[in-house]
Amino acid sequence: MTSRLNRLAVAFLATALATVGVTVANPAPASAAMTICYNTSQAGSYASVANQAASIWNNATVNLTLSANCGSNLRIYRITGGGSYAVRTSLGNGRVYIDTQQAAQYSVLRIMTHEIGHILGLPDNYNGNCALLMSGGSAGTSCTNAYPSTAEANRVSNLFAGTFSATDRSADVFRDSWPSVLTPVG
């Protein structure tokens, strides 16, 4: 019902604008959403965590759907050493690397959801606020919040609706969201 009302609202607006001499070229349906296909074939034991993170983003946003193993817009890798990071090649496309050593200290779900956030267009925000997903490891090892704030989710929804433009470079590498692995004292 809501999508039908949205389509009617778009049609009404296009008609009203045409009446005053403004042409709307082929408006997209209000219910259109981009599907980001993620591939977990190299994620090892973190494949289920990737599925949880995708579910979090799917529930928090509109205008996009993350779907497992239907393609390779987003590839997820399990690595050991070097730190967790993301490489965004364009909005909704890239690679996420989850470091097993960091995942042993920080919430692996928070790391995964955070790194996918980079692929979805969000930058790091090192303010130490656990309520903000994109604060990454600056919130400390006790922070397990894996959910984007309303502002973070709205930003992603707007990026995929075309409301905001994402700075699209050939490749953005997001490193150092998570402090290096702690070494025991003693």
C-alpha positions as CSV (number, residue, x, y, z in Angstrom):
1,M,0.0,0.0,0.0
2,T,2.8,2.4,0.9
3,S,4.7,1.9,-2.3
4,R,1.5,2.4,-4.3
5,L,0.9,5.7,-2.4
6,N,4.5,6.7,-3.1
7,R,4.1,6.0,-6.8
8,L,0.9,8.0,-6.9
9,A,2.6,10.9,-5.1
10,V,5.5,10.9,-7.7
11,A,3.0,10.8,-10.5
12,F,1.0,13.6,-9.0
13,L,4.1,15.7,-8.5
14,A,5.3,15.1,-12.1
15,T,1.9,16.1,-13.4
16,A,1.8,19.3,-11.2
17,L,5.3,20.2,-12.3
18,A,4.4,19.6,-16.0
19,T,1.4,21.9,-15.6
20,V,3.8,24.8,-14.6
21,G,6.2,23.9,-17.4
22,V,8.8,21.8,-15.6
23,T,9.5,18.4,-17.2
24,V,10.4,15.4,-15.1
25,A,12.4,12.9,-17.1
26,N,11.5,9.3,-16.3
27,P,11.2,9.4,-12.5
28,A,12.4,6.3,-10.8
29,P,9.7,4.4,-8.9
30,A,9.6,5.2,-5.2
31,S,10.1,1.5,-4.3
32,A,13.3,1.1,-6.4
33,A,16.2,-0.3,-4.3
34,M,19.7,-1.2,-5.2
35,T,20.8,-4.8,-4.4
36,I,24.4,-5.2,-3.2
37,C,25.5,-8.8,-3.7
38,Y,28.1,-9.8,-1.2
39,N,30.3,-12.9,-1.5
40,T,31.5,-14.7,1.6
41,S,33.4,-17.5,-0.1
42,Q,36.7,-16.2,1.4
43,A,35.2,-15.2,4.8
44,G,35.7,-18.5,6.4
45,S,34.2,-18.6,9.9
46,Y,33.1,-15.0,9.5
47,A,30.5,-15.8,6.8
48,S,27.6,-16.0,9.4
49,V,28.8,-12.7,10.9
50,A,28.7,-11.1,7.4
51,N,25.1,-12.3,7.1
52,Q,24.2,-10.8,10.5
53,A,25.8,-7.5,9.5
54,A,23.9,-7.5,6.2
55,S,20.7,-8.0,8.1
56,I,21.5,-5.1,10.4
57,W,22.1,-2.8,7.4
58,N,19.0,-4.1,5.6
59,N,16.8,-3.4,8.7
60,A,18.3,0.0,9.3
61,T,18.2,1.5,5.8
62,V,15.9,1.9,2.8
63,N,16.9,2.1,-0.9
64,L,19.3,-0.9,-0.7
65,T,19.4,-4.5,0.1
66,L,22.5,-6.6,0.9
67,S,22.0,-10.1,-0.5
68,A,24.4,-13.1,0.1
69,N,26.3,-14.8,-2.7
70,C,24.3,-13.6,-5.6
71,G,27.3,-11.8,-7.1
72,S,30.4,-10.0,-6.0
73,N,29.8,-6.3,-5.5
74,L,31.3,-6.8,-2.1
75,R,33.8,-9.5,-1.2
76,I,34.5,-10.4,2.4
77,Y,37.8,-11.9,3.4
78,R,39.1,-13.4,6.6
79,I,42.8,-12.5,7.2
80,T,45.3,-12.9,10.0
81,G,47.4,-9.8,10.9
82,G,47.5,-6.4,9.3
83,G,44.3,-5.1,10.8
84,S,40.7,-5.1,9.6
85,Y,39.9,-2.7,6.8
86,A,37.7,-1.9,3.8
87,V,38.6,-0.9,0.2
88,R,35.7,0.9,-1.5
89,T,36.0,0.9,-5.3
90,S,32.7,2.8,-5.7
91,L,29.5,3.2,-3.7
92,G,28.3,-0.3,-2.8
93,N,31.4,-2.0,-4.3
94,G,34.6,-3.2,-2.7
95,R,36.3,-5.5,-0.3
96,V,36.2,-6.0,3.5
97,Y,39.1,-7.7,5.3
98,I,38.5,-8.9,8.9
99,D,41.6,-9.6,10.9
100,T,41.2,-12.6,13.2
101,Q,43.6,-11.1,15.8
102,Q,41.5,-7.9,16.1
103,A,38.3,-10.0,16.1
104,A,39.6,-11.8,19.1
105,Q,39.7,-8.5,21.0
106,Y,36.8,-6.4,19.6
107,S,33.3,-7.5,18.7
108,V,33.6,-9.2,15.3
109,L,30.0,-8.2,14.5
110,R,30.8,-4.5,15.2
111,I,34.0,-4.7,13.0
112,M,32.1,-6.4,10.2
113,T,29.1,-3.9,10.3
114,H,31.5,-1.0,10.5
115,E,33.7,-2.1,7.6
116,I,30.6,-2.7,5.4
117,G,29.5,0.8,6.4
118,H,32.6,2.1,4.5
119,I,31.5,0.2,1.4
120,L,28.0,1.9,1.8
121,G,29.7,5.3,1.8
122,L,30.4,6.2,5.5
123,P,33.7,7.6,6.6
124,D,35.4,6.9,10.0
125,N,34.5,9.0,13.0
126,Y,37.1,8.5,15.7
127,N,35.2,10.2,18.5
128,G,35.2,7.3,20.9
129,N,31.3,7.2,21.1
130,C,30.2,3.6,21.3
131,A,26.7,4.7,20.1
132,L,28.2,5.6,16.7
133,L,29.1,2.5,14.6
134,M,31.6,4.5,12.6
135,S,33.7,5.4,15.7
136,G,35.2,2.0,15.2
137,G,37.8,0.8,17.7
138,S,38.1,4.3,19.2
139,A,35.2,3.3,21.4
140,G,37.3,0.6,23.1
141,T,37.2,-3.2,23.3
142,S,34.2,-3.2,25.6
143,C,32.0,-1.6,23.0
144,T,29.9,-4.2,21.2
145,N,27.3,-1.9,19.5
146,A,27.0,-3.3,15.9
147,Y,24.1,-1.0,14.9
148,P,24.4,2.3,13.0
149,S,22.9,5.3,14.6
150,T,19.8,6.8,13.0
151,A,22.0,9.5,11.4
152,E,24.4,6.9,10.0
153,A,21.6,4.8,8.6
154,N,19.8,7.8,7.1
155,R,23.1,8.9,5.4
156,V,23.4,5.5,3.8
157,S,19.7,5.5,2.7
158,N,20.1,9.0,1.2
159,L,23.3,8.0,-0.6
160,F,21.5,5.1,-2.3
161,A,18.4,7.3,-3.0
162,G,20.7,9.7,-4.9
163,T,19.9,12.5,-2.4
164,F,23.5,12.9,-1.4
165,S,26.5,12.4,-3.7
166,A,29.2,10.1,-2.4
167,T,32.8,11.2,-3.1
168,D,33.7,8.5,-5.6
169,R,37.4,8.0,-6.0
170,S,39.1,5.2,-7.9
171,A,39.6,3.4,-4.5
172,D,39.2,4.5,-0.9
173,V,41.1,2.4,1.6
174,F,39.8,2.7,5.2
175,R,42.5,1.5,7.6
176,D,43.2,2.1,11.2
177,S,39.6,2.0,12.4
178,W,40.7,-0.5,14.9
179,P,43.8,0.1,17.1
180,S,46.6,-2.5,16.5
181,V,46.5,-5.7,18.4
182,L,47.3,-5.3,22.1
183,T,50.4,-7.0,23.4
184,P,50.3,-8.4,26.9
185,V,52.3,-6.5,29.5
186,G,54.6,-8.6,31.5
